[in-house]
């Protein structure tokens, strides 16, 4: 979900992703477009298995991470225990911006440690906004009366003393580097603590920054530049928001937002310049000189869409996708060809052949598969030198991704599908190339390993267990095995 709204003279773009670990690649794509991340925890459960998986993805982007502990109006873990979990599991230090007073039926509110004010929680209908009363810490008599619980008041006084003495001070440089996380508590269902969080977040969060890219003159980014980029050449041209030309990159595509019209959207994060309706842009993977007309663009708020005439760095817009725009592509204006780093694909953990049981629905089946693959719903692998005629292998992080693909094929394209699981558990991209793979295969080093290719024709090795993958990587270093891959920046 993408939501854009104005708040206190700021434009806020929220990119919400599924919380299930099977969709961690979706999370990473959203994080590629984000400048900050918010980790939402259940106060009663603390860190859950999927939280651990998604945190690993977040850490890869080195984003400022804000933590909001939700459902404090229900029985909850001790806040100190939640802090300990985060530090022990993630090695991430937290700094409580607000501190809860009680939990569940005895939840009284939160202390804003920045402003030294207590926000008292007024119980009401769980589906309505909670009533809030603020009391400054300087007025202890009033605060004690309003809390009306001697034990909780005493604990608050004790907690304040402990936090002031033992917790390291807030360091915004460490927050920006992703080494310290501002910590908040509240109840989203009753909208308590949410505005407090949003106010602090808008004040502390990072504004849109420049991004590294590869910039070449139009007509020069062909084979020479391509071969250079393929040799781990990192982008080193900084494109700042005030860069003279429009640039942006696709971080998500989606088909059939309106099933009646079979529309396709590409979600663009604007990095520099300004989008203007009707502008013509270049495309990082298209031939030099080819331009695309962006006749329409939309801002989004959940399922609602609104036409937009102008958009600026940090904005997320949806544009009509003629089928040429894929995840990781860069759009730009000017005479220089710009390409931001592609969004990587990570090692899948389950694999299956997918087949169409009804030959009469071949066109619909093929169309559905192509569009779902373009969205990044799953990855696709094929046998070496197979240009599309052989069996298609779907690769996913978790079983739920396969179920979503089959459900969408049926619901949106009215076609059935059969999955035949393959007994492999992880993939490694061989950056050494096909010559290295052929050498290892000829030397008998790839016995029991399936050799396939990705959508770019690059070699991928499928392993049955991590032990085998680790052994091959250590013994046959020339293969240059990697658990992830990036698409080519130019074509």
PEBEL-V873831 format. One record per backbone hydrogen bond with DSSP energy under -1.0 kcal/mol. CO is the residue of the C=O (numbers start at 1). NH is the residue of the N-H. Records with the same first field share a line. If there is no record, write none. Layout:
# PEBEL-V873831
CO = NH, NH
This chain:
# PEBEL-V873831
1 = 16
2 = 302
3 = 14
5 = 12
7 = 10
10 = 7
12 = 5
14 = 3
20 = 23
21 = 24
23 = 27
24 = 28
25 = 29
26 = 30
27 = 31
28 = 32
37 = 66
39 = 68
41 = 70
42 = 46
43 = 77
48 = 52
49 = 53
50 = 54
51 = 55
52 = 56
53 = 57
54 = 58
55 = 59
56 = 60
58 = 61
64 = 37
66 = 39
67 = 184
68 = 41
69 = 186
70 = 43
71 = 74
72 = 104
74 = 104
78 = 82
79 = 83
80 = 84
81 = 85
82 = 86
83 = 87
84 = 88
85 = 89
86 = 90, 92
87 = 91
93 = 181
95 = 183
97 = 113
99 = 111
101 = 108
103 = 106
104 = 107
108 = 121
109 = 101
110 = 119
111 = 99
112 = 116, 117
116 = 137
117 = 112
118 = 135
119 = 110
120 = 133
122 = 131
125 = 128
131 = 122
133 = 120
135 = 118
136 = 139
139 = 143
140 = 144
141 = 145
142 = 146
143 = 147
144 = 148
149 = 153
150 = 154
151 = 155
152 = 156
153 = 157
154 = 158
155 = 159
156 = 160
157 = 161
158 = 162
159 = 163
160 = 164
161 = 165
162 = 166
163 = 167
171 = 175
172 = 176
173 = 177
174 = 179
175 = 178
179 = 93
181 = 95
182 = 67
183 = 97, 98
184 = 69
186 = 72
187 = 192
190 = 130
192 = 187
193 = 197
194 = 198
195 = 199
196 = 200
197 = 201
198 = 202
199 = 203
200 = 204
201 = 205
211 = 239
213 = 237
214 = 339
216 = 337
217 = 220
222 = 226
223 = 227
224 = 228
225 = 229
226 = 230
228 = 231
237 = 213
239 = 211
240 = 243
241 = 273
246 = 333
247 = 271, 272
248 = 331
249 = 269
250 = 328
252 = 267
254 = 265
258 = 261, 262
263 = 256
264 = 321
265 = 254
266 = 319
267 = 251
268 = 317
269 = 249
270 = 314
272 = 247
275 = 311
276 = 279
279 = 294
281 = 292
282 = 332
283 = 286
287 = 290
292 = 281
293 = 295
294 = 278
297 = 308
298 = 318
299 = 306
300 = 4
301 = 304
304 = 301
306 = 299
309 = 277
311 = 275
312 = 315
315 = 270
317 = 268
318 = 298
319 = 266
326 = 329
329 = 250
330 = 284
331 = 248
332 = 282
335 = 218
337 = 216
339 = 214
345 = 485
350 = 396
351 = 422
352 = 394
353 = 420
355 = 418
358 = 361
359 = 362
361 = 365
362 = 366
363 = 367
364 = 368
365 = 369
366 = 370
367 = 371
368 = 372
369 = 373
370 = 374
371 = 375
372 = 377
379 = 395
381 = 393
382 = 453
383 = 386
392 = 354
393 = 381
394 = 352
395 = 379
396 = 349, 350
398 = 401
399 = 403
400 = 404
401 = 405
402 = 406
403 = 407
404 = 408
405 = 409
406 = 410
407 = 411
408 = 412
409 = 413, 415
418 = 355
420 = 353
422 = 424
426 = 463
428 = 461
429 = 431, 482
430 = 433
433 = 437
434 = 438
435 = 439
436 = 440
437 = 441
438 = 442
439 = 443
440 = 445
441 = 444
446 = 449
450 = 462
452 = 460
453 = 382
454 = 457
458 = 454
459 = 430
460 = 452
461 = 428
462 = 450
463 = 425, 426
465 = 469
466 = 470
467 = 471
468 = 472
469 = 473
470 = 474
471 = 475
472 = 476
476 = 479
477 = 480
479 = 432
480 = 431
482 = 429
483 = 347
485 = 345
